[in-house]
Amino acid sequence: MSLSEIEQTAFAYYVAVPANDVNIAGRYFPYKELALILEDKFSMATRKFGPKARATATTASKAFLDTMLEQGAWSTKPNEFGGEMHQFQPDVYRAALRELQASDPIVRASQGQGPEFWVDKFAALTGA
């Protein structure tokens, strides 16, 4: 999935800060429900950067979910009605998140910068 610059920044912000506190119930979820949960989390996390940043929630959260599913942060099993169900795996999630934090160039640039880094980064992208 190709993300725009502002979507990449929203993705990176979520990975750098709010994703550290994610803890989802241990039950199995269908993909669409997980996508909605994460979209809401992204929307809430980026709202302080304005409506243009918040508008990235759908695309950036889907990229995050797909990346974490590939890494095994949610286990996957077939659903009896077709499709798949996913269960949060906290230990795998934390390891995958650390890898994302280490590999994302925007996250690396933010390290040691404080919250003003994100305010300035989103302001430059949104014209706010």
N, C-alpha and C positions, 0 to 999 in steps of 0.2 A: 504494500500500500504506500502510495506516495503522498506525503504530507506537505502542506504549504509551510512557509516559514513560521507563521503564527501557530499553526497546528503542532509543528515540531517543538515550539517553545512551550505550549500548553502541556504536551506530552512530557517534555523534560522537567517542567515545574512539578507536575504530578509525581514523576519518578523521584525527584530530588527531595520533595517535602511531604505531601499528604500520603503518598503510597506507603510510607514507613508505618503508618498507623492502621492500615487495612487489616481487618479481621472479620471474615465473613463466616456465617454459621456453617457448621460441618455437614449440612444436608446437601443433597444433589439438586442442582439447578439446571434448567434448560438454558441453552446459549442466549436466547433472546432476553430472558429474565436477568441473567448476569450482565448482559450488555446494558440493560436499563439501569441496573444498580450502579454500574461503573459510570455510565453517562451522568447520572445524578451526582455522584461523587466528584466527577470532573467539573460539572457545572457549578457546584457549590465552592469548589476550590478556586476556580478562576473568576468568580463573579466580582471579586474585589479589584480586578484589573479592567473591568468595563465590559459592555455588551459584546464588543467584537471578540474579546478573548473568551467570553462565556459561550459564544456561538461555535467555538471549536470543539465543544464537549463531545458531540456525537462521533466525529471522525477520530479525534485523539483518543477517546476512551476505547473505541473499537480496535484501534491499533495496539493499545496497551493490552486489552484482553486477548487479542490474537497472539501477541508476542508471549504473554504469560502462559497461554494454553500450550503453545509450542514448547515452552520450557518445562511444562509439567506442573506449574503452580496450581492448576486445577486438574485433578485426575478425570479421566473420561471413561464412561461406560455406555454401552448401547441402551437405548430406551426401548421398552417392550412395544411401543407404538411406532417405532422408527425414530431416527435421529439419535442424539446423544445427550447425556446428562453429565454435569461437571461438579466435582466436589473440591472445595478449597483445601490445599495442602500447605499449612503454614510454614513448615521448615523448607520445603522446596521453593515456596514463594519468596521467603527472605533471601535465600541464596540467589535466586533468579533476579531479584530486585537489586542486590549488591552488584551483580554482573552488569545489569543495565546502567546503574549509577556510575560504574567504572568505565563503561564503554561510550556513553553518550557525551558528545563534545560540549553541549550546552550545560549539562549537569556539571561536568568537570570545570568549565569556566566559572560556574557559580560558587564553587567551593571556596569558603573563606570570605565570600563577598557580603554575606548578610542579605536580609530581605529586600534591601534597596536595589540589588541586582535585578530581581524579578520585576519590580515596579518600573525600573528604567527600561528593561528589555521589552516589556509589553507596551509601555508608552511609546517607544520608538516604532513598534510595529503597528500600533493602532492610531497613532497621531494624537494621542491624548496627553 
